[in-house]
């Protein structure tokens, strides 16, 4: 059930009506209803995985209570329980996402050294959203162990946090303390929430249907047949795929945040205009922020962060981004994606001091041309990383990289008229809005979030018409559903 489908709209309408009528009297009733809706939503996707979700929730709920009860009296025991929770979370991820990959790579290694290994892989069905809800579970036991929050006293509330239907498929990855705090109080119908949530959902629809789904047929055609395309087309597809990734995933995040807002629940922001980033490190402060902050807090800082010298800092950054790549899936292309970004974040950190001295000496920082040049360079570096992310294999990464040089020719445009007309116009609209959000958010004419009600209404009406006329109705599934 895609969040931008008629099925979801019908489902959510029923959820919303009951939520603000029959269940509105207490937070407990609303949470029970949300939990039932979340399990129905997840079960609709794959009912076979409901027992896993329920079992993991009960185990981590019990772990959280056990850790809290021992935190003061027996810190060592609390730490062991926390470690057990982390091992369990990683173990679930490894079994469902990486077991077959590990077997295949082990078999290939044995054959490479002359050992005739023929180990059969198992048919393992990967639960949708497993990377997202396991990170929620692990962050919960870690936060309880650190004393940043008390253990949740209600299994219903905790299960609702883990399975919250707008975010379970593709995030954002909410932190437990602020989310659970919201569940402890009743949510009342609010016209402000309805207005803000509706506009956020609408913007998500626009990003997904008018941009991402317009780009998808083109990038699929190129990446799935990369050996037959020239340099011009391979470069174009790589540049476009970063835009597709962003509008697809940020579009979903907007929809999830908007649905949460309609329910009176604040979901963490996931993107902050990444194409205005000045370097790759800044890009990751703006891109998939719920994941990047999770990795920063629980991997990078746990490894020592920047407290153990510069070379250890660079190594910690690289390890963190390799983990980021592995989190995305069992494929060497994802590891390359993470390694590429980790190297550039480390380079950005190493070059920060000399760069700032040069900027001060020549007065570069305030100059628009200089900032735009840095933004362009950042986009190019991240687009190459996105190409690694999308490539079907390491061999294809090599094919595309070699193909980008010296074989320029006509741009592949077959069956892509809509992309280079409607899609291009939609990208311009998006970038204009994000430019205003970045630089002129307080200006009174800011159309989607203007302080003037008539501007907001007119903008929403125009956006609905535009999506109806130009949006891709039969679009593809969201990219991050596979994780």
N, C-alpha and C positions, 0 to 999 in steps of 0.2 A: 504494500500500500504506500505509494509515493506520497510525500507530503504535499505535492502540488497536483494531486489527482482529485477527481470527483469523489472517489471512494473515501479519501481522507476527509474531504470537506463534509461529507455526510456523517461520517464517524465523529468528527470533531464537533459538529453542530449538536449532536445528541449528548456528547460529553459535556459541552458548555452549558446547555439548558439544565441538565440535572445538577451540575456543579453549583450553579447559582440559584437553584430553586430547592429541590428536595434535600440536597446535601449542604446547603449554605449555613445551617444553624451553628455548626461547630467545625473546628479545624479537623478533628478526628474523622468526621463523616466525609469531609471533602477529600481527605487523604486516602480513606478507604476507597472512595469512588475513583480517585486518580490512579491508585494502585490497580484496581480492577481494569480500568481503561488501558493502562500501560501493559498489563499482561495480555489483554485481548489484542492489542496492537502488535506486540511482539509475537504472540502466538499465531496471528494472521500471517506473519512473515515466515515462520517455521515453528510449528507447535512442538516439534521434537526437542527443541532447545529450551523449552520452559522449565523442565526439571533441573537442568544445569544452572539456569539463572536463579531459580528458587534456592537450590542447594548452596550455591556460592554466597547468596545473600545471607542465609541463615548462619553459615560457617563464619563469615566475617562479622556479622552482628555479635555472635557469641565471642569471637576473638576480641572485638573492641571492648566488651564488658569485662572480659578476663584481664585484658591489659590495663584497663582503668583501675580495677580493683587491686592490682599488684604494683601500680606505678610508684606509689610512695613506700609501701612496705617491703617490696622485693623488686627493685629496678632491674636486676639481672633477669629475673623470670619474665618481667614485662618485655624486656628486649628480646628474649628468646621467642616469646609469643609473636612479637612483631615480625621478627625474622621468619617465623613459620608462615605468617600471612603473606609476606613478600614472596617466599619460595612457592607457596600455593598459587599465588596470582601468576607468577612467571611460569610455573608448571602448567597451568591451564592454557596459557597463551602458547607455550611451546608445543603442547600436545596437539592442539587444534590447528595451529598456524604453521609450525615449523617441523613437526615430526617427519613427515614425508620428505621435506626438503633435506633434513639432516640425514635420513637414510640414503637418499639419492646421492648426496655429496660424499658420504662415507663410501658407498659402493664405487663411485667414480674414482676416489682416491686409492682404494684398494686395487682397482684395475690398472691405475696409472703406475703402481709400483710392482705390477705383475702378479697380484693375488686375484684369483678368479672368484670374486664375491658376487653373489646374486641374491640379494636380500629383497624380498617382496615388500612393497609399500602397502599400507592399509588404506581402506576407503574411509577417510575421516571427513565428516561434514563440518565445515567451519561455521560456528554461530555468527549471525549478523551482529555487528557492533561489539564483538568480544574485546577488541582492543580498547574500546572506550569504557565499557563498564568494569573491566578488570583494573584499569588505572584508577577509576573511582574507588574501588574496593581497597586497593593498596594505599591510596592517599589517606583513606579513612583511618586505617590502623596506624599509619605513621603519625598522623596528626594527633590521635589519641595518645600515643606513646610520648610524643613531644610535650604533651600537656597543653596544646593549643586549643583543645576542645574536650568536653566531657563525652563519654560514650553515650550514644543515643539510647534512650530508655524505651523507645517504642519500635518494635519490629516493623510495624506498618509504615511508620515514617521513614525508617531506614530503607525498607524495600522500595518505597516510592522514590526516594533519592536515587537509588541504583537503577531503577527501571523506568524513570520518568520518560514518557513516550516521545516528546518532541526531540529529546537529545540522545536516546539510547542507540539509535542507528549510526549517527555520525557526529555526535557531540553537539555543542561544546562540552568539555570535560569540567563540570562544575566541581568546586571544592566543597567538602562536606559541611563545614561549620556554617557558612552563610546560607547554604541551601536549606539545611535542616532547620535553621532558625526561622526561615520563612514558613516552613510547614507547621510550626508550633502555634501560629495565629491564623484565625479565619481570614479568608480572602473575600472581599466584598466587591460587588459589581461596580466598576468605575468607568465613566465615559472617557476619562483621560487614558486609562489603560487600553480601552477598546480602540480609541483613535490612534494612539502611538503604536499599539500592536498591529493594527490593520495596515498602517503605512509601512511598517517594517516588513511585514509579510509581502505586501505589494512590491516593495523594492526587491525582495528576494525572488519573487516570480519574474520580475524584469531581468535580473541578472542571469537567472537560469534559462528562461525560455527565449529571451531575445538575444542573448550573447553566447552563453556556453553551448546551448543546443544548436546554435547556428554554426559554431566553430567545429563541433564534434565530428560531423561527417567528413570534413576536410582533413582534419588531423588523423582520423582513423584511416582514411584512404592513403595518406602518405606514410604513416608509421607502420602500417601493416604491409607495405610494399616498398620499403625504403630503398631497396637496391635499384629500383627502376626510376628514381626521381633525380633531377639535377640539383645543383647547389642552391639555386634560387628558391626552389620549392622546399628543400630540406630546411633552409634557414627560415623561410616564412612559416613553415609548420611548427618549428621549434619556438619561434617568437609567439605564435598564436596559441601554442599549447599552455604556456604560462598564463595567458589571459583566460583560457578556458578553465584551467585549474582554479584560478581565483574566483571567477564568476560562478562556477559550479559549486564550489565549497562554501564561499562566502554567501552565495544565494541560499544554500541550504541553512547555513547558520542564521541568516536573517529570518528565514521562515520559522526556525526553531525558537529563536529569541522572541519573535512576534507572537507565536502560539503561547509561549510561556507568559508573555505580558498579558494576553487576553485572559489567562488563568490567574492573573495577579501575582505571578512569580517572576522574579528577575533572574534571567539566565546570563551567565558571564559572556561578555563580548569576545569575539574570536578573531576579528580583523580590524585593523586601524589604518586603512589606506596604504598598503605596502608598496605601491608603485611610487610613492613619494619618499621612499627610504634613500638615505645617503650612502649606505654601504650594506653589505650582506648581513652584518650583525644587526643593524637597524631594521633591515627587512624582517628578520626573525623576531624582533620586538613587536612587529606589526602583523605578522603572518601566523595563523593558527596559534593564537596567543595562549589559549588554554592548554595546548600541548607543550609549547615552548616554555611556558612558566613552570609546568609540571616537571619537565626535564631539568630545568634550571634548579628547582628547589630540591628534587629528590635524586638527581644523578650528579649534576655538575657540582653543586655545593657539597653533597655527600662525599665526592671524590677529593674535596679540598678547595674547590673553586679557584680563586686567585690568591690564596693565602700561603702557597708553598713555592713561590718563585715563578718566574715568567715561563720557563720551559715546562714546568708541571702544569701551569695554567693552560698553555697551548695543548698539551696532551689531554687535559681534562675536557677542553672544548671539543677536541677531535673525538674522544670516546663518547661524549654526550651526543654528538651528531651522528655517529655510527649507530648508536642505540636508536636515535630518531629514525634512521633509515630502516633498521631491522624491525622497529615497531610497525612500519607500514606493510611489511609482508615478507614472505620467504622467497626472496629472489635477489640475486646478486646486483640487479639493477638498482634496487632500493638501497643496498649498502653503498653502492657507488654514489647515489644521490646524496646520502647522508655524509659520506666522506668528502665529497666536493664542497658542500656547504660548510662542513667543519673546518676544512683547510682555509676557506676564504674568511670565515669568522676569526680564525686564529691570525691570519695575515692582517686583517683589519685591526685587530688588537695590537699586533706588533708594530704596525705602521701608524698607529694613532698619534704617538708623540711627535715624530717627525712631520706628519701631515699638519698637525695643529701649529707647529712652529712655522712651517711654510705659509699657512693661511694667515697667521699673524703678521709675518714679515711683508707679505704682498697684499694684505687686505682682501683675501679671496672669499672668506666665509660669507659676507653679505651679498656678494655678486650673484645675480640670478643665473647668468650663463654658467658660472662655476657649479652652482647647485644642480642645475639641470643636467650638466655633463655627468656629475656623479650619479644622479638618478638614472640616467641612460645606461651608464656602465653597470650599475647594480642590476638593472633589468636584464641586460645582456648576460651577465654572469648567472643570474637566477633562471633565465630562460634555458641556458645550457644545462643547468641542473634539472630543470623540468623535463628536458628531452631525455635525460637518463631515467627519470622517473617513469616516463611513458614508453620508452623503448621496450620491445618484447624480450630482448636478451642482451647479454654483453656483446655478442657478435653484432647485433644491430646498432649498439652504441658506437662501435668501431666503424661500421659501414656509414652511419650518418655523419660521424666526425670527419672521416676521410672525404665523404661526398660533399661536404660544405665548402671544399676548396677546389677551385680551378675548373669546375664543370658548370659554369653559369649558362642559363638558357631561358626559354620562356617559362613564366610562372604557370604552374598547374592550376587551371581554373574550371575544369570540367565539373558541371553540376554544382557550382559554388557561387552562382550569381547572387543568391540571397545573402551569402556571407559577406561579399565585398560591397554590398549596397546597404541592406537593412542592418546586417551585423556591424558594419563599420559605423553607421549612424548611431546605433545603440552604444557602441564603445565610446563614441564622442560624448553622448549624453551622460554616461556613467562617469567618465573622467572629469567632465565639467562639474557634476555634482560633488565628486570627491575633492576636486580642487577647491570648491567653495567650503566644503567641510573642513579641509585642511587649513585654509587661510582666512575665510570670511564667514565662519559659522555664525557670528553675531550679527551679520548684515540682515536688515529687515526683509529683503527680497528673496531669501533663501527658500526655494520653492517647496521642497518636501517637508521642511521643518520650520517654515516661516512662523513668526509670532502672529501673523495675520491669518485668521481662520479662512477667509475667502481664498487666499493664495493656496493654503493646504488643500482645500476642497477642489479647487480648479486643477491643481497639480495631480491629485489623486484621480480625478475623472479623466484627465488627459492620459495618464499612465495606463488606466484600465483600457481605454480605447486603443492605445498604442500596442499594448500586449495582445489584445484581441485581434488586431489587424496584422501584426508582424511576428507574434510569438510562435515558437515551434510547439505545436500541441502534442504531437507524438514524439516527445523527446526521449532521450536515453536515461537510464538510471543514474543516480548521483555517483560520482567517482569514488567518494569515500565510503560508500556502502560496502565495498569489498574489504574494508579494514575492521 
